[in-house]
Amino acid sequence: MSITDELREWAEDNTLRDRVLTTYPPQHAVHGVLETLLRIADHIDAEHERAMAAAALIAGVPITDEDMAEHGWIRLPKDANGVPIRVGDVLTDGEYTFVVGELAAFGGGSWSIRNEDEDAWKACDVTHHHKPTVEDVLRELVAAYMDTPLDDSNDGEFFAEYAAKLRLAGDAE
């Protein structure tokens, strides 16, 4: 069932069509009204179908790549951790941190992720970056502490490194 069935039935009603075509001369503006109504109904149906597909996606109904392609959609690229990448995200390749300025899709599902300077990376080579939190620094400290035998020669340097990192907000201390 189409959202425009009632409109289509009315526009395609032969008695109405015959009345219009015999009452008005072909050059009259009313002559193309029925065809215009059917064209509008096509547009309404197409938009309704897109909206229903979007609602299904938002509701968590699984949608296939074919369904998406039918509506002109494509899945976003994912970083090395499987997180979708969007324009404006902050990413890192381990050495360089950048803001995504453009996403370019190529055949076969490959992507190019570009920064503001148009330098490019593959999605599989980058991960999302966030400024370290206190929790991140403490996790790193504990992991490093477990792997580092401390003695009088290196414990001061070890803890000084992490004390500096814990001053993330630039405290006055």
C-alpha positions as CSV (number, residue, x, y, z in Angstrom):
1,M,0.0,0.0,0.0
2,S,1.3,3.4,-1.0
3,I,0.9,6.6,1.0
4,T,-0.6,8.2,-2.2
5,D,-3.0,5.5,-3.2
6,E,-6.1,7.6,-2.6
7,L,-4.6,10.5,-4.6
8,R,-3.6,8.2,-7.5
9,E,-7.1,6.6,-7.6
10,W,-8.7,10.1,-7.8
11,A,-6.2,11.2,-10.5
12,E,-6.6,8.0,-12.5
13,D,-10.4,7.8,-12.3
14,N,-11.4,7.5,-16.0
15,T,-14.7,9.3,-15.6
16,L,-12.9,12.3,-14.0
17,R,-10.2,12.2,-16.7
18,D,-12.8,12.0,-19.5
19,R,-14.7,14.9,-18.1
20,V,-11.6,17.1,-17.8
21,L,-10.4,16.2,-21.3
22,T,-13.7,16.9,-22.9
23,T,-14.5,20.0,-20.9
24,Y,-11.3,21.9,-21.4
25,P,-9.3,22.3,-24.7
26,P,-5.9,20.7,-24.8
27,Q,-4.1,24.0,-24.5
28,H,-5.9,24.8,-21.2
29,A,-3.9,24.6,-18.0
30,V,-6.2,22.1,-16.4
31,H,-5.3,19.6,-19.1
32,G,-1.9,18.6,-17.4
33,V,-3.2,18.7,-13.9
34,L,-3.8,14.9,-13.7
35,E,-0.4,14.1,-15.0
36,T,1.1,16.7,-12.5
37,L,-0.8,15.0,-9.6
38,L,0.7,11.6,-10.5
39,R,4.2,13.1,-10.7
40,I,3.7,14.7,-7.3
41,A,2.5,11.4,-5.9
42,D,5.7,9.7,-7.2
43,H,7.7,12.3,-5.3
44,I,5.7,11.9,-2.1
45,D,6.1,8.1,-2.3
46,A,9.8,8.3,-2.8
47,E,10.3,10.7,0.1
48,H,8.0,8.6,2.4
49,E,10.1,5.5,1.5
50,R,13.3,7.4,2.5
51,A,11.8,8.6,5.7
52,M,10.5,5.1,6.6
53,A,14.0,3.6,5.9
54,A,15.6,6.3,8.1
55,A,13.1,5.6,10.9
56,A,13.9,1.9,10.7
57,L,17.6,2.6,10.9
58,I,17.2,4.9,13.9
59,A,15.0,2.3,15.6
60,G,17.8,-0.2,15.2
61,V,16.2,-2.4,12.5
62,P,19.0,-4.0,10.6
63,I,19.5,-2.5,7.2
64,T,21.5,-4.0,4.4
65,D,24.1,-2.2,2.2
66,E,21.7,-2.7,-0.7
67,D,18.9,-1.0,1.1
68,M,21.2,1.9,1.9
69,A,22.4,2.2,-1.7
70,E,18.8,2.2,-2.9
71,H,18.4,5.5,-0.9
72,G,21.7,6.9,-1.8
73,W,23.3,6.2,1.5
74,I,26.7,4.7,2.3
75,R,28.2,3.4,5.5
76,L,30.9,5.6,7.1
77,P,34.4,4.4,7.2
78,K,35.6,3.0,10.5
79,D,38.9,3.6,12.3
80,A,41.3,0.8,13.4
81,N,39.1,0.3,16.5
82,G,35.9,0.0,14.5
83,V,34.5,3.4,15.4
84,P,32.8,5.3,12.6
85,I,34.7,8.4,11.3
86,R,32.9,11.6,10.6
87,V,34.0,15.0,9.3
88,G,35.1,17.1,12.3
89,D,36.4,14.1,14.3
90,V,39.9,14.3,15.8
91,L,42.0,11.3,14.7
92,T,45.6,10.2,15.2
93,D,47.9,7.9,13.4
94,G,50.1,7.6,16.5
95,E,52.4,10.4,15.4
96,Y,50.2,13.1,14.0
97,T,46.8,14.3,15.4
98,F,44.4,16.0,13.0
99,V,40.8,17.0,12.4
100,V,39.0,15.2,9.6
101,G,38.2,17.8,6.9
102,E,36.9,15.4,4.2
103,L,35.9,11.8,3.6
104,A,36.3,10.4,0.1
105,A,34.9,7.0,-0.9
106,F,36.5,4.9,-3.6
107,G,35.3,1.6,-5.2
108,G,35.5,-1.6,-3.2
109,G,34.7,0.1,0.1
110,S,38.1,1.9,0.5
111,W,38.2,5.5,1.9
112,S,40.5,8.4,2.0
113,I,40.4,10.5,5.2
114,R,41.8,14.0,4.7
115,N,42.7,16.8,7.1
116,E,42.4,20.5,6.5
117,D,45.7,20.5,4.6
118,E,44.4,17.7,2.3
119,D,46.9,15.2,3.7
120,A,45.3,11.7,3.4
121,W,45.2,8.6,5.5
122,K,43.5,5.2,5.2
123,A,40.8,4.5,7.7
124,C,42.6,1.4,9.0
125,D,45.7,3.5,9.9
126,V,44.0,5.9,12.3
127,T,42.1,5.9,15.6
128,H,40.0,8.5,17.3
129,H,42.0,10.8,19.6
130,H,40.9,12.5,22.8
131,K,42.7,14.6,25.2
132,P,44.0,12.4,28.1
133,T,41.9,12.4,31.2
134,V,43.2,11.9,34.7
135,E,41.9,8.3,34.5
136,D,43.9,7.8,31.3
137,V,47.1,9.0,33.0
138,L,46.5,6.9,36.1
139,R,46.0,3.8,33.9
140,E,49.2,4.5,32.0
141,L,51.0,5.1,35.3
142,V,49.8,1.7,36.8
143,A,50.7,-0.2,33.6
144,A,54.2,1.4,33.4
145,Y,54.7,0.9,37.2
146,M,53.9,-2.8,36.8
147,D,56.6,-3.1,34.0
148,T,59.3,-0.9,35.6
149,P,61.5,-2.0,38.4
150,L,62.0,1.1,40.6
151,D,65.0,1.8,42.7
152,D,66.7,4.9,44.2
153,S,68.1,5.8,40.8
154,N,64.9,6.1,38.8
155,D,61.9,6.4,41.0
156,G,62.1,10.2,41.2
157,E,62.1,10.6,37.4
158,F,59.4,8.0,36.9
159,F,56.9,9.7,39.3
160,A,57.9,13.2,38.1
161,E,56.8,12.3,34.6
162,Y,53.4,11.3,35.7
163,A,53.0,14.1,38.1
164,A,53.5,16.5,35.2
165,K,50.9,14.7,33.1
166,L,48.4,14.9,36.0
167,R,48.6,18.7,35.8
168,L,46.4,18.5,32.6
169,A,44.4,21.6,33.3
170,G,47.6,23.7,34.0
171,D,47.1,23.9,37.8
172,A,49.0,26.7,39.6
173,E,50.7,24.2,41.8
